[in-house]
Amino acid sequence: LDLTNPVALVSGGLKIAMAYYGQFSHRSAHSVGPKLTSLGKILQSAGLAISVKDHRSHHKEPYEEDFCLIGICNPLLETAIRFVPLHRANVWIAIFFFLSVFDIAGCVAMVQIIAEWIHAPAAGQV
């Protein structure tokens, strides 16, 4: 990974920002009443952060729903769980590891491929 590549730098910055957002969203999911910030309320009402009510179900048996801190992503994750059940922990750990380690490199490669495709001359042009 070329750390002088602007796409890599932006992707790394976005990863750090999303990590912070995840922590903020999780804190907001545990904040009730006056402890919930205005920004937390706005994000929860827009579905961009999981609500206190929805996240509370994640802490109750059988612990099989509302994992995602970005509320709108829960349906995607719950669909994935139908294909790879939660009891297959080794598969989920492998997926988590892969996405955590290779997400920036994959994003940079994808952006570079798209940029080359956009800037490639059309067929018959030189």
Secondary structure, DSSP 8 states (H G I E B T S, - for coil): --TT-HHHHHHHHHHHHHHHHHHHHHHHHT--GGGS-HHHHHHHHTTSS--HHHHHHHTSTT--S---SSGGGHHHHHHHHHHS-TT-HHHHHHHHHHHHHHHHHHHHHHHHHHHHHHHS--TT--
